[in-house]
């Protein structure tokens, strides 16, 4: 009986408040989509840092058997050469610290970046094995503006293939990634507040429109849950529609922009994948439900005191 009543009231409520429901769906949809884009940009920034390292770092690539650099005449870097390189890193005044990236770790990053598109590229991809990758050191600096000394010291050492300094490339990329990420999250935050206020206003107006019915139900001893359930279901329906639309928008972005264009045409870094999108989707779904359930429960508790 209670479920039948709630569904009946849900149907009549949605029919009576079509414009308000549509406005609520649109607001939540745009908010959640922007939150999702912010989460994806954050995941992409993390992928970029994993691929390139921090902009405060320089990368020391060690020699392999295939290296053609002047200081790789002995082929693969030897243990003695590694010891000398580590000694410089441990004692140089510009070095804050460093981490080692093994051949296996470099190979995992290579697999994330490189996605073969035809048989020729696939054969090249399959020919690359971990032993052909460069072992490297990711060097953090005490002062990012003082790096020439350590670069000169490392570049001239035996066993060093080359020293990468990508700060001129990475700094604007990280800057704009952060701008877009925080811009999307900031706008989404304002819209989420607007959605909460809209939910609250919708509940207030809906309760006012049904105040006579609510008063009668109060007189016959109806519980708060029995009375508030239709209002809760109305906002949940709006939230589920918005979550579905937002998930579809994120999925379309992944399919057409990331997989259809970026992954096919740019291999400068490891791009986000479906796992990142699914993670963002779960967070969006949780946010959308909480966004409607919490203010609905609060407002019905307040306005049902008739």
C-alpha positions in Angstrom: 0.0 0.0 0.0 2.8 2.4 0.9 4.7 1.7 -2.3 1.6 2.0 -4.4 0.8 5.4 -2.8 4.4 6.6 -3.3 4.4 5.6 -7.0 1.1 7.2 -7.6 2.2 10.4 -6.0 5.5 10.2 -7.9 3.7 10.0 -11.2 1.4 12.9 -10.4 4.2 15.0 -8.9 6.4 14.6 -12.0 3.5 15.5 -14.2 2.6 18.5 -12.1 6.3 19.8 -11.9 7.6 19.1 -15.4 9.4 22.4 -15.9 11.0 22.3 -12.4 12.1 18.7 -12.8 13.7 19.5 -16.2 15.5 22.5 -14.7 16.8 20.3 -11.9 17.9 17.6 -14.3 19.8 20.1 -16.5 21.5 21.7 -13.5 22.7 18.4 -12.0 23.7 17.1 -15.4 25.9 20.1 -16.2 27.4 20.0 -12.7 28.2 16.3 -12.7 29.7 16.5 -16.2 32.0 19.3 -15.2 33.0 17.4 -12.1 33.7 14.4 -14.2 35.8 16.4 -16.6 37.8 17.8 -13.7 38.4 14.2 -12.4 39.5 13.1 -15.8 41.9 16.0 -16.2 43.3 15.2 -12.8 43.9 11.6 -13.8 45.5 12.8 -17.1 47.8 15.1 -15.1 48.9 12.2 -13.0 49.5 10.1 -16.1 51.7 12.9 -17.5 53.7 13.1 -14.4 54.2 9.3 -14.4 55.4 9.5 -18.0 57.6 12.6 -17.9 58.2 13.2 -14.2 57.7 16.4 -12.3 58.6 19.7 -14.0 61.1 20.1 -11.2 63.0 16.9 -12.3 65.5 16.0 -14.9 65.8 12.5 -16.3 69.1 10.8 -16.7 68.8 8.0 -19.3 71.4 5.3 -19.0 73.1 3.5 -21.9 71.8 0.4 -23.5 73.4 -1.9 -26.0 71.6 0.0 -28.8 72.7 3.5 -27.6 74.7 5.6 -30.1 75.7 8.4 -27.7 79.4 9.2 -27.4 79.5 8.0 -23.8 78.0 4.7 -24.6 80.9 3.1 -26.4 81.0 0.2 -23.9 77.3 -0.6 -24.6 75.1 -1.3 -21.7 75.9 0.8 -18.6 78.1 -1.1 -16.2 77.8 -1.4 -12.4 81.0 0.7 -12.0 79.5 3.5 -14.1 76.2 3.4 -12.2 78.2 3.7 -9.0 80.0 6.8 -10.3 76.7 8.3 -11.5 75.0 7.7 -8.1 78.0 9.2 -6.3 77.5 12.4 -8.3 73.8 12.4 -7.5 74.4 11.8 -3.8 77.0 14.7 -3.5 75.9 17.4 -6.0 74.6 20.5 -4.2 71.8 21.1 -6.7 70.3 17.6 -6.2 67.4 17.3 -3.7 66.8 13.6 -4.3 66.3 11.0 -7.0 64.4 7.8 -7.8 65.3 5.0 -10.1 63.2 3.9 -13.0 64.0 0.3 -14.0 63.8 -1.2 -17.5 60.6 -3.0 -16.5 59.0 0.3 -15.3 60.0 2.1 -18.4 58.5 -0.8 -20.5 55.2 -0.5 -18.7 55.1 3.2 -19.5 56.0 2.5 -23.1 53.0 0.0 -23.3 50.6 2.7 -22.0 51.8 5.3 -24.5 52.3 3.1 -27.6 49.2 1.6 -29.1 49.8 -0.1 -32.5 47.4 0.8 -35.2 48.4 -1.7 -38.0 50.4 -4.9 -38.5 53.7 -3.0 -39.1 53.4 -1.0 -35.9 52.3 -4.2 -34.1 55.4 -6.0 -35.2 57.5 -3.1 -34.0 55.7 -3.1 -30.7 56.1 -6.8 -30.1 59.8 -6.5 -30.9 60.4 -4.1 -28.0 61.2 -5.9 -24.8 62.1 -4.6 -21.3 65.8 -5.3 -21.8 65.8 -2.8 -24.7 64.5 0.1 -22.5 66.7 2.7 -20.8 67.1 2.5 -17.1 67.0 6.0 -15.7 67.2 8.3 -12.7 64.5 10.9 -12.0 66.4 13.7 -10.3 64.6 16.3 -8.2 66.3 19.7 -7.7 66.5 21.9 -4.7 66.0 25.0 -6.9 64.2 24.3 -10.2 66.0 27.4 -11.7 69.4 26.0 -10.9 70.0 22.9 -13.0 72.8 23.6 -15.4 75.5 22.4 -13.1 74.1 18.9 -12.5 73.1 18.6 -16.2 76.7 19.4 -17.3 78.1 17.0 -14.7 75.9 14.1 -15.7 76.0 14.6 -19.5 79.7 14.1 -19.6 79.8 10.8 -17.7 80.4 7.4 -19.1 77.3 5.3 -19.1 74.9 8.2 -19.6 73.0 8.1 -22.9 71.4 11.6 -22.5 69.9 13.9 -19.9 66.4 15.1 -20.5 65.2 18.4 -19.2 61.6 19.0 -20.3 60.7 21.9 -18.0 60.2 24.3 -20.9 57.7 21.8 -22.4 56.1 20.6 -19.2 55.5 23.8 -17.4 52.9 25.2 -19.7 51.3 21.8 -20.1 50.9 21.3 -16.4 49.9 25.0 -16.0 47.0 24.7 -18.5 46.0 21.2 -17.2 45.6 22.7 -13.7 43.8 25.8 -15.0 41.3 23.6 -16.9 40.9 21.1 -14.0 40.3 23.7 -11.3 38.2 25.8 -13.6 35.9 22.9 -14.3 35.7 21.9 -10.6 35.2 25.5 -9.6 32.3 26.0 -12.0 30.9 22.6 -11.0 31.0 23.6 -7.4 28.9 26.7 -8.0 26.4 24.6 -10.0 26.3 22.0 -7.3 25.3 24.7 -4.8 22.7 25.9 -7.3 21.4 22.3 -7.6 21.1 21.9 -3.8 19.2 25.2 -3.6 17.0 24.1 -6.5 16.2 20.8 -4.8 15.4 22.7 -1.6 13.1 25.1 -3.5 11.4 22.3 -5.4 10.6 20.5 -2.2 9.3 23.7 -0.5 7.0 24.4 -3.5 5.9 20.8 -3.8 5.0 20.7 -0.1 3.2 24.0 -0.3 1.1 22.7 -3.3 0.1 19.6 -1.3 -0.3 21.1 2.1 -4.0 20.1 2.4 -3.2 16.5 1.5 -0.3 16.4 4.0 -2.5 17.9 6.7 -5.1 15.2 6.2 -2.4 12.5 6.3 -1.1 14.0 9.5 -4.6 13.8 11.0 -4.9 10.1 10.2 -1.5 9.4 11.7 0.7 9.0 8.7 4.5 8.8 9.4 7.1 11.2 8.2 8.5 8.6 5.9 5.1 7.8 4.4 4.6 11.5 3.6 8.1 12.3 2.4 8.7 9.2 0.3 7.1 10.7 -2.9 9.2 13.8 -2.6 12.3 11.7 -2.2 11.5 9.6 -5.2 10.8 12.7 -7.4 14.3 14.1 -6.7 15.9 10.7 -7.1 14.3 10.2 -10.5 15.7 13.6 -11.5 19.1 12.7 -10.2 19.2 9.3 -12.0 18.3 10.9 -15.3 21.1 13.5 -14.8 23.6 10.8 -13.8 22.7 8.8 -16.9 23.1 11.8 -19.1 26.4 12.8 -17.4 27.7 9.3 -17.8 26.8 9.3 -21.5 28.6 12.6 -22.0 31.7 11.3 -20.2 31.5 8.1 -22.3 31.1 10.0 -25.5 34.2 12.2 -24.6 36.2 9.0 -23.9 35.1 7.3 -27.1 35.4 10.1 -29.6 38.0 12.5 -28.1 40.3 10.2 -26.2 40.2 6.9 -28.0 39.0 8.2 -31.4 41.5 11.1 -31.6 44.1 11.6 -28.9 45.2 8.0 -28.5 45.4 7.5 -32.3 47.2 10.7 -33.1 49.4 11.6 -30.1 51.8 9.3 -28.3 53.6 11.9 -26.2 52.2 10.6 -23.0 50.0 7.8 -21.5 46.4 8.9 -22.0 43.5 8.2 -19.6 41.5 5.1 -20.2 38.1 3.5 -19.5 39.2 2.6 -16.0 39.7 6.3 -15.2 36.3 7.0 -16.7 34.6 4.3 -14.7 36.2 5.6 -11.5 34.9 9.1 -12.3 31.5 7.6 -13.1 31.1 6.0 -9.7 32.1 9.2 -8.0 29.6 11.1 -10.1 26.8 8.6 -9.3 27.5 8.9 -5.6 27.6 12.7 -5.8 24.4 12.9 -7.7 22.5 10.7 -5.3 23.8 12.5 -2.2 23.1 15.9 -3.9 19.4 15.1 -4.0 18.8 12.7 -1.1 20.4 14.8 1.6 18.7 18.2 0.9 15.4 16.4 0.3 15.5 14.7 3.7 16.5 17.9 5.4 13.8 20.0 3.6 11.0 17.6 4.0 11.8 17.3 7.8 11.6 21.1 7.9 8.5 21.8 5.7 6.3 18.8 6.6 5.6 20.3 10.0 2.2 21.5 9.1 
